[in-house]
Amino acid sequence: MSTLTYDRFRTDLEAYFDRTASKAWEQLTSDAPVSGVRAKVRAGRTEMRDTLLSWMPADMTGLRMLDAGCGTGALAVEAAQRGAEVVAIDVAGSLVEIARKRAPAGLNIDWRVGDMLDPALGRFDHVVAMDSLIHYPAFDIVDVIRALADRTAGSIAFTFTPQTPMLSAMLGIGRLFPRGDRSPAIIPVREPLLRTLIRHALPKARLGRDRRISASFYTSHALEILP
Ligand SMILES: C[S@@+](CC[C@H](N)C(=O)[O-])C[C@H]1O[C@@H](n2cnc3c(N)ncnc32)[C@H](O)[C@@H]1O
């Protein structure tokens, strides 16, 4: 899949996560002490990761899972520790390098640098995209889900940033900062619109569990698709 916006956003995200934010992301996803807001974000993200993992079988032996936009790899490691054969991919090579170094030895994880939609990755039982689609517009998110659904037998779990008045205000404040100081824009999505678009794009799929986590500056909503 290739659309003008998808390609442009992916290129921006690669530059941001690979260089500008690599150190900060390494720290946020480590056990190193962090200050108040970051600690809350970290706690919210841990809760989200636990939620997404809880939607897959406890014993993943014999199952193939894609961690789409794996970052520093925490979710991939936990799935592999449950027995899954994991493909973990991210456009940001520096984050994949951190993930590779952090992962305990002996796990079945194929670390890759590249686009989560690369057809060469093959077919999967489960796909998880935690906070990796939050920088894409709704139409691209749906196109990504549709492309992944064609290669997934079990479930796709992904997160989006729900459009809420509080979040719009916070993002509005963020836009007052000079461009260079900002991370790539998070694009909030209206949940009813996203559900409608997914139903149209994937008429045979079932929308499964969902969960919203709001922890201070971290707001993310997980949705499960059963293709
Ligand atoms: C906010 S981080 C989340 C990382 C990880 N899933 C986690 O929760 O810790 C988003 C990640 O998605 C990656 N990403 C965004 N678009 C991608 C794409 N099209 N293919 C692969 N990785 C992508 C970014 O490089 C970034 O590392």
The ligand as a Gaussian input file, in Angstrom:
#p B3LYP/6-31G(d) Opt

LIG

0 1
 C        5.052000       5.777000      19.449000
 S        6.190000       4.584000      18.849000
 C        5.576000       3.097000      19.589000
 C        6.584000       1.976000      19.573000
 C        6.115000       0.664000      20.223000
 N        5.008000       0.065000      19.519000
 C        5.745000       0.907000      21.648000
 O        4.554000       0.985000      21.961000
 O        6.665000       1.068000      22.481000
 C        5.641000       4.417000      17.183000
 C        6.611000       3.593000      16.346000
 O        5.989000       3.231000      15.118000
 C        6.984000       3.256000      14.107000
 N        6.299000       3.335000      12.805000
 C        5.443000       4.286000      12.390000
 N        4.995000       4.011000      11.144000
 C        5.578000       2.841000      10.778000
 C        5.503000       2.033000       9.596000
 N        4.732000       2.389000       8.575000
 N        6.213000       0.885000       9.560000
 C        7.007000       0.535000      10.606000
 N        7.123000       1.266000      11.744000
 C        6.416000       2.404000      11.836000
 C        7.825000       4.470000      14.482000
 O        9.093000       4.446000      13.879000
 C        7.882000       4.340000      16.000000
 O        8.992000       3.607000      16.448000

